[in-house]
């Protein structure tokens, strides 16, 4: 066991699914020399990664932990020289899944030991923020991944009590004025300096994601009245969105409001250990 691993366990993973964390640590410790860190907050999480030395970092946590680790390494300009591994544990796992990481605890831990590093493209914005998966405008709520018991933050006993209370206590009708629907965004979308859509066109949704060969995939859905409008598709290395204040969802977090943001593809910037094949 010549390789040494630094295993950083996110505190949310420990709280929500301690059993999966224990299994992951057992599998990793059986296959390599490991040093386990149990940070209590984001500051301690960052300090553990910064002081990793020659150990290969392994994050046990969900998408937010993965993004936090990648963002830290990017800001320190250490991402290109680091092979990062992740064992997904926690409520939000869609980004890890989309990157090819197994979401089963044992399979993910074995991939850390037996997989190989693959270089993946990421998006970097003009405030030095990193996007691993897709960003969406307008922002959409995060949906926790379904999992057994506490893995998805579920508390069956609490749901049972709540259901019983609702059954025993008659509901009182409430008159609540419906919230006004937000106005559709009107944004200028530019891809490599060429305008794809301008401010005059109301939009239903915009998505930008790292594609292939150092290019981003851009999809713009115009707001349609009657017949559904065909989406506008483009590919490019640099995407700029501008217009009235807008928010966007990137990976596991929401950002904004901003009036202008530019994302550039950094080809092969992330080295992620994934299963063979």
N, C-alpha and C positions, 0 to 999 in steps of 0.2 A: 504494500500500500504506500507507494512513494508519493503520490499526489496528496496534497493537503487542501482541505476545504474549510472555508469560513462560512458557517451556517448562521444566517441572521433570521431570527424568527419574529415576524411582525406581531405586536401585541394584540391586534384585532384577531389574528388567526388563533392565538392562544386562548382568547376569551370565547370565540365562537365555535371552535372545533379542536379542543385540546387533544382528543384521541387521534385525529389525523396528523397533528403536529408530532405526537409521540411516535406514530408509525413511521413518518418520514425521517425523523432523527435516527430511529433504529436501523432503517434500511441504509441510510447514508453512512452511519458509523460502522456498519458491518462491511462496507466496501471501500472505505477510505479513512485516512486520519482526519478527524474533524475537530474543529473548535466551534462550539455553539455559543452564540450571543443572544441574550434575551433583552433587547432594548425596551425601555418603558415608554418612550415617546419618539417623535420624529428626530429630535436633536441627537439622542443616543443612537438611533438607527443610522444617521449620517456618520457619526463618529466611528461606529463599528466598521462601516464600509471603508472609511478613509484610512483606518489603521489596519487594513487587511494584510499588508505586506505582500508576500509571494503567494498567499493562499487564494484559491479560486473562490469567488463569492457565490453563495447559494442563498436565495431568498425564499423563505417559506411564508407565503402570504397571498393576497389576492391581487387584482389588477392595480389597485392603488399602491400597493407595496412595490410591484414591478415598475410602475411609472416613476415612483419616488427614487428607486435605485438608479434607473437609467438616467433620470434628470440630474441626479447628483454627479454621476460619473461624467455626463456630458459637460456640466458646468465646470468640472475640474479638468476637462479635456483629457480624460482617462478612458473614455468609452472605446476608442479604437484599439486600445491595447489590452482590453479586458474581455474574457469569455465569461459571460454571466449565465447563471442557471436559476430556474425558479421551480418550486413545487407549489402549485396553486392550492391554497387553502383559504376559505373565506367566502363572503357573499357574492363577490363580483369576479367572474372568471372568463367573461366573453373575450377580452383582449388576448389573454394567454391562449385560449382555445384557437382564436383566429390566427395566431402566430405559429401554431403547430405543437404547442406544449400539451401533453396529456393532462387531463383534469383528474384522473384517478391518482390517488396519493402514491400507491406502490409503483405504478407505471411511470409517474413523473420522477420519483426518486431514482428508479433504475435508469431512466434516461439521463439523469445527472451523471451517473457513474459510467454508463455505457454508450451514451450518445456522442455526437460530434458537433463542433462549433459551426454554425452557419451565419454568414453575414447577411443582415437584413437592412433594407432601406428604412429610414425614418423621415418624418417631416420636422423641420426646425423653423420656428417663427421668428419674427424680427424682435421679439423680447427674449429670445434664447429658450423658449419653451419647446418641449419635445412631444411629438405625437407618434405613437407606435401603430395604432390601428386607424380608425376613421374619425374625422371631425364632421360635425353636423350642425347646420343652421336651418331653422332655429334650434336651440337646445332642446333635447328630449330627455325625460326622466330616466334615470338608471333603473334597470330591472335586475333584482338579485337573481343569481343562478339558483335553480332548485337543487336542493340536496337533502340528505337525511338529517333529521333532528336539528341540532344547533349549527350545522354547517352552513345553513342559509339563514341563521338568526331566528329559527322557528322555536316557539315555546308552546307545544301542544296543550299543556295544562292551562296556560293563560288563554288560549283560544277557546277551550272548553268552558272556562269560567265566563268569558265574555259572551259566549253564545247562550249560556244559561241565564245570565242577567238580562240579555235582550229578550229571551222568551218570557221571563217572569214579569218584567216591567213593560207595560204598554207604551208604545212609542207615541209621543206627542207630535202632532203635525207642526212643522215649522215653515214659515214663509220666508224663504231666502231669495232675494233678488238674484237672478243669474248674472254671473260675472260677464262683462262684455268681452266678446272674442277679440283677441289681439289682432291688430292690423297686419296683413301679410307683409313680409319684409320686401323692401325695394333696394336692391344692392347692385353694385357694379362688380362683375366677376371678370378678372383678367387672367389669362393663362399665357405665360411667356410674353407678356406685353400686349397681347391681342385681346380685345374685349369680346367676351363670350355672350354676356348679357348686360344691359345697362339699367340705369335707375328707373326708367319708365315702365319696366315690366315687373308686376308683382309676382312674388315667388312663393311656391309651396315649400320647397326644401332645397338645400344645397349639401352635397357631401364631397369630401376630399379625402383620399386615402393613398398611401404609398402603393404603387403598382409594381411594374417590372422594369428592368433596364434603366433604373435611375429616374423614372417618370412617375408622376402622380396621376391618379385617375380622378377626374372631376365629373360630377353629375349634377345638373341643375334641372329642377322640375318647375316649370312655369305654372302659375296658378291658372287653372282652366275654368271656364264657364261653359257648361254643357259637355261637349265631347272632350275626352281626356287629351291634354296636350302631350306631345312626345317629349321625353327628356332630352336635354342638350348635353352631349358628351364631349369631353376633350381630354387630352393628355399633355403634360408639360412638366418642366422642372421647377417652375416658379408660379405660384398662384396668389393673387392679391384680391382681397374682398374689401370693399369700401362702401360707405353710405351712412345713413342714420344709425344711431347706436344699435348694436346687435350683440347678442350673446351666442356662444357656440358651445357644444359639448365635444370634448376631446378626450378619448379614452375613458377614464373613470372620473373626470372632473368637468366642471363648468367654468367658463371664462367669460370675461366681459363685464359690463358693456364696453365695446370699443367702436371706433368709427373707421378704422383701417387696420388690416392685419395682412402680412405676407408670409406665406409658408414656402420653404425651399426644400427640395429633396436632397438629403445627404445619403449618397449611395453607399451601401455596405457599412453604415456607421455603427450598427449594433451587432455584436457577436453574441448569439444566443445558442446555448447547447440544446439540441433537439434530438429526438430518436433517429437512429439510422434508418435509411430507406426513404 
